[in-house]
Structures are given as structure tokens and as C-alpha cells.
Amino acid sequence: IVMDKDRKLYLNGDPISEAGLEQACEKAAAKDKSTQAMIAADHGVYHGDVIRVIDLVRTHGLDKFALNVKRPEAATQ
């Protein structure tokens, strides 16, 4: 799951609405309860928007999730 700088959501590279993401999470959880969601957001996306996506994933059946975090350039040098 990716949220871009304009707060648009993508699932596996395809645009998706919040309602569509809810359905996709429920379907994935029904198929395999141990499914883990990977959540990433563009730099500059508000923390609260990321938390909203986490809450959406968790309330629609996926208890496991990971955040894809890119380290700042200065931290990698």
C-alpha cells in the first residue's frame, strides 16, 4: 500500500479508493489471516494520514503490518 504526496492510495501499483482498500484487506484476511500489509508513504505525507491507513488496515482484518521507511541521506553517510 502506498500513499503519494497527494494522499492518493495505491495497492500493488494500482490506484485504489479507501473503500476498495477496505475490501482488499478483508479479502486478504479471509484468505490468510497471517497476511501482512506493507505500508509506504511519500516524503511529506502527514503522520496522521499514515496512521489513518494503518487503522484502516487493522480494522479490516489485517493485524500485521510493516512500514517501509527510507532513511534520510545524512543518516546513511
Salt bridges, closest charged atoms under 4 A:
ASP6 OD2 - LYS5 NZ 3.76
GLU18 OE2 - ARG52 NH1 2.04
GLU22 OE2 - HIS60 NE2 3.74
GLU26 OE2 - HIS60 ND1 2.69
ASP49 OD2 - ARG7 NE 3.43
ASP49 OD1 - ARG52 NH2 3.75
